[in-house]
């Protein structure tokens, strides 16, 4: 089995996404919706509900394929917690946060505490861009602050390539932080470095489809100079454990 | 059979590459059944004068018939023509590679137009390397920006004639934006190394025609597995994949000088037999 830990919904492309996942022999896709037509960095409450309903629709269309992650705007306070409850009650398995608020903020702390109480993972966008992050975009230092506040919360820090060598160094001591390999170019070396530094059990395969493609992104794992047993953990074993599948 | 039109050998200055030597590259060719690779020097990109790096790469690879050198040229260095004349007497060259953003070329300047006019007489392909890495991840000391593709195409199409132009490292979005340029210029090609997105290979084919697309790996910076999966899992037919992996190269190669064409033909025939 192969599990993709990081996929996004795109209107009218669900069938295409599933078909290409099958070509790459990927069985399950952890999906969140950041916008039904274009991604919304700071969605309103109404937009959040539309996004999460799209995820629920995807889960209903392909119940054996899609594992839902609910998209939240931490600035919505208690409303965000209620939306998390609604989504988890309907079968979603995790929470997705993008760039509405930094991972080190109080607003995200409230979300994190609620996710921890529910025992679900929090997938947090993060990158250490040389060219600078967006105003409320998180970097790996922000994610570390979140991990220190909630050591029992399972945090998936998105985008190994975007966080780079600095990101791996930042999270090394914080064993409740996993890193997904999604997005970015299939650059040689960073997968091996992350495995050697953190251990394969903290790395998760992800693609960031549909902006990226399954074939290129999975090549980062199959092409890496690591053991087959480590590839198995990255492609399936770790996420299976996190999702309690 | 695979022909790789966009590969490198050498050190990337900003992180360690374990698979960057000529010997490792030869093993990569064996492992992935790549019969021919057009290779440039990574080191040459960053040298004030790339010629030393070009020559060193040539010395390391000249004995392997599968590796054809593509020298890195800085068009604003006055020595480029003298060096090219000398190199052409010594060994096959599958065109030259320019890197507008790494060499900070003034695309609107007389020097670049003069270079294109003079280079036209060689009847060799011109490979324009549009990008080397995601600029969001570049080293903070680098001042490299994005290449303005519209600007460079306007200058090149006006001043460079007869031979093939290969846009190496083009993105899927740029293919869609510039599809009319591909349609209007029979000798304008691109490689696959930076094309990505769900169904992006088939959509690229639909936009510009399959005969315009050649396999490029961007090795050793990118995983070869990612690059080959991209074609194998694209939904294109076996024959369409074959066009990208090798057949289209024969459309691109006739632009080479006759002596080089013989070398290529001989090598390809040997492999096909």
Interface residues (C-beta under 8 A of the other chain):
Chain A: X13 X16 X17 X20 X23 X24 X127 X129 X130 X131 X161 X162 X164 X165 X184 X185 X186 X187 X188 X189 X192 X209 X210 X211 X212 X213 X214 X215 X216 X217 X218 X219 X220 X222 X223 X224 X225
Chain B: X15 X16 X17 X18 X19 X133 X134 X135 X136 X137 X138 X139 X140 X194 X196 X197 X198 X199 X200 X220 X221 X222 X223 X224 X225 X226 X227 X228 X229 X230 X232 X233 X234 X235
